[in-house]
Amino acid sequence: MKKDPALDVLLDLDGTEFFEENGYWHKIEAKMVEPTIECPHGIRYNLTLHDNHNQRIMGFDNAHAVKSKKTGKFKGRIVEYDHLHKDSKDKGTPYAFSSAQQLLKDFFDEVNRILEEVTK
């Protein structure tokens, strides 16, 4: 399997907080863990954006399970651990983790989109 070129970058960013001029801030937490069924890629992560009142308003993480939407006629529950919180009320929307590089891109794309919206 090809090594993810951004994995070391993600791990090096663990514990980093970035502060924006408008009082918003974002933080990255990432650690290598033993792969499990819940975390097959072996990365435990929590990337969050907070408003100027310190409330999390968006985040990507795999700290807890979220139910995937039921499809078709099957009623079985699919539980996902990789997920996105689209806003402060979102309990978690499944996120298809593919690489540390894509996770960082997706996170910073969302951070930039939200920050652009709040500065309009």
C-alpha positions as CSV (number, residue, x, y, z in Angstrom):
1,M,0.0,0.0,0.0
2,K,1.3,3.5,-1.0
3,K,2.2,5.8,1.9
4,D,-0.1,8.8,2.4
5,P,2.2,11.8,1.7
6,A,0.2,14.0,4.2
7,L,0.1,11.6,7.1
8,D,3.3,13.0,8.7
9,V,1.9,16.5,8.2
10,L,-1.4,15.6,9.9
11,L,0.5,14.0,12.8
12,D,2.9,17.0,13.1
13,L,-0.1,19.3,13.4
14,D,-1.5,17.4,16.4
15,G,-2.3,20.0,19.2
16,T,-2.0,22.9,16.8
17,E,-4.5,25.8,17.2
18,F,-4.9,28.5,14.5
19,F,-6.5,31.9,15.4
20,E,-8.3,34.0,12.9
21,E,-8.6,37.8,13.1
22,N,-12.4,37.6,13.6
23,G,-12.0,35.6,16.8
24,Y,-12.7,32.2,15.1
25,W,-10.2,29.5,15.6
26,H,-9.6,25.9,14.6
27,K,-7.7,23.1,16.1
28,I,-6.2,19.8,14.9
29,E,-5.7,16.7,17.0
30,A,-4.4,13.5,15.3
31,K,-2.7,10.4,16.6
32,M,-1.7,7.0,15.3
33,V,-3.6,4.1,16.9
34,E,-3.8,0.4,16.4
35,P,-6.2,-0.3,13.5
36,T,-9.6,-1.6,14.5
37,I,-12.9,-2.3,12.8
38,E,-14.0,1.2,13.9
39,C,-10.7,2.9,12.9
40,P,-9.3,0.7,10.1
41,H,-6.8,3.4,8.9
42,G,-5.2,3.6,12.3
43,I,-5.6,7.4,12.7
44,R,-7.7,8.9,15.6
45,Y,-8.5,12.5,14.6
46,N,-10.5,15.6,15.6
47,L,-10.3,18.7,13.4
48,T,-12.7,21.5,14.6
49,L,-13.6,25.0,13.8
50,H,-14.9,27.2,16.7
51,D,-16.6,30.6,16.6
52,N,-15.6,33.7,18.6
53,H,-17.7,32.3,21.5
54,N,-15.6,29.1,21.6
55,Q,-18.5,27.0,20.3
56,R,-17.6,24.3,17.9
57,I,-19.4,25.1,14.6
58,M,-17.9,22.4,12.3
59,G,-15.6,19.4,12.7
60,F,-14.3,16.2,11.3
61,D,-13.7,13.4,13.7
62,N,-13.9,9.7,14.4
63,A,-14.3,9.8,18.2
64,H,-17.8,8.2,18.3
65,A,-20.2,6.3,16.0
66,V,-22.9,7.8,13.9
67,K,-25.7,6.0,12.2
68,S,-25.5,5.9,8.4
69,K,-28.6,6.6,6.4
70,K,-30.6,3.5,5.6
71,T,-30.8,2.6,2.0
72,G,-33.1,0.3,0.1
73,K,-35.3,-2.2,1.7
74,F,-32.7,-3.3,4.3
75,K,-33.3,-2.0,7.8
76,G,-29.9,-2.9,9.2
77,R,-28.0,-0.1,10.9
78,I,-24.6,0.8,9.5
79,V,-22.5,2.5,12.0
80,E,-19.7,4.9,10.8
81,Y,-17.0,6.4,13.0
82,D,-15.4,8.8,10.4
83,H,-17.8,11.7,10.2
84,L,-18.4,15.4,9.8
85,H,-20.3,17.8,12.0
86,K,-21.6,20.3,9.5
87,D,-22.7,22.8,12.1
88,S,-23.1,23.0,15.9
89,K,-26.4,21.0,15.9
90,D,-25.3,18.2,13.5
91,K,-24.8,14.9,15.5
92,G,-22.6,13.6,12.7
93,T,-22.8,12.9,9.0
94,P,-20.7,9.9,7.7
95,Y,-17.5,11.0,6.1
96,A,-15.6,8.7,3.6
97,F,-12.1,8.9,5.0
98,S,-9.7,8.1,2.2
99,S,-6.4,9.7,3.3
100,A,-4.8,12.2,5.6
101,Q,-4.2,14.4,2.6
102,Q,-7.9,14.4,1.6
103,L,-9.0,14.9,5.2
104,L,-6.8,18.0,5.5
105,K,-8.0,19.4,2.2
106,D,-11.7,18.8,3.1
107,F,-11.3,20.3,6.5
108,F,-9.5,23.5,5.3
109,D,-12.0,23.8,2.3
110,E,-14.8,23.9,4.9
111,V,-13.0,26.2,7.2
112,N,-12.4,28.7,4.3
113,R,-16.0,28.4,3.1
114,I,-17.4,29.1,6.6
115,L,-15.0,32.0,7.2
116,E,-15.8,33.6,3.9
117,E,-19.5,33.4,4.8
118,V,-19.1,35.0,8.2
119,T,-17.0,37.9,6.8
120,K,-19.6,38.9,4.2
